[in-house]
Amino acid sequence: MIRVLSVTWLAATLALLGAFSTTAHAGNKPTIAVLGLEVSDAAGAPTPADTQAAKELTDALRSRSKLGTGTYAYAPGSDKELMELKLLNSCDNEAPACMAKIGESLGADMLMYGRIEKKGRSYEVTLILLDVHKKAREKNTVAELALAESAGAPLQAQAKKLYAKLTGEVSTCTIAIKVTGGAERGSILIDNEEKGNITNGSGQVANLPEGRYKVAVEMAGFRRWERADVTCSAGQNASISVDNLEKTETGTTGTTGTTGTTGTTGTTGTDVISREGTTSQSGGNGWKKVAIGGTVATVALAGVSAFSWYELSKTGKLTGKDEGFLKYGQFCTPDGHATMAGVNCSTAGTYDTVTWTAGIATLAAGAFTIYAFIRSGSSEGSAEHADNGHRKRRDQLVVTPVIAPNGGGATLEFNW
């Protein structure tokens, strides 16, 4: 009795293990085999270049299945040629039943096969995806491949498109970043768009379509780090080590205080004094520019007034004997007649107006220029002696326009 129970328990255990094994196998990805493409040339026998193009395209398609990131997994040991297997299995054509037999011999659930035919200046690529168990064609596609695209990167790109079209594969990759010697938190930007975060010095961005990207890292207190043309391959991690972050330059601001002082002119001013920082001199520089501009304007107006006064000294003021600074000029009589050839006494009124207008404007510009010089001097003195906590005493600069009454010209007198 005991032996019967033991045998029964053993049989039940084996049955459970078999069921578990079957379930585990069912959870795996279905396998796929990619057969070497047949090659033909519509104009005659295939050339070595045609054969090489077929081989490279086959290898590119197989590499997609070997990534293991898509719907199907690579069937081990299935790198076989279509023509060879058709001969071994007596397949006169590519009927689904016969092709399914080939797939079963390779241990594959799905079978990809086809041909590449040269037509003029391009290749016509025909691919078929067969469900081995159903013995039925799942999908097929036809694409044109230019001769210039039958090698290198263009061929790889074409193989990726064809494989994805037949299998529905969406190949993705991951970019992983490790930061050393910097902050522990930050942001990861892919093509200038924030896609992930840095935590404890590391981070990653997953589910990216394979390709090339511009990767950047931004962390507080450090300059932006970036690298262009980071290649991210399907089913793989592109690992990047960031160990050369540069710290940003940050300035320090000192403690400032406000002290009101009474100047020698009797006006109360306010000086901002920084003992630990830097006092801005933008105000002083502004008034200095105004003072320079005022000086130029004063000189120009003084020149106009002097020239007009000189002409007035010749023509005189004809509005009346006792009016104006001059009763009459040297070469004009009070009634407006010239006593010297070439003198136009009719311009006396104009010169009289210009003389007084330019003269008043000169005095106004000179006074404003003096004020600007005083303000610029006060601002500079305040900045130079900010560290001592008091204002530097400056002598005032006085600019005085001097116009010669005899028409000899105009000068500026500087006193300080």
Order of alpha helices (4+ residues) and beta strands (2+ residues): alpha-beta-beta-alpha-beta-alpha-alpha-beta-beta-beta-alpha-beta-beta-beta-beta-beta-beta-beta-beta-beta-alpha-alpha-beta-beta
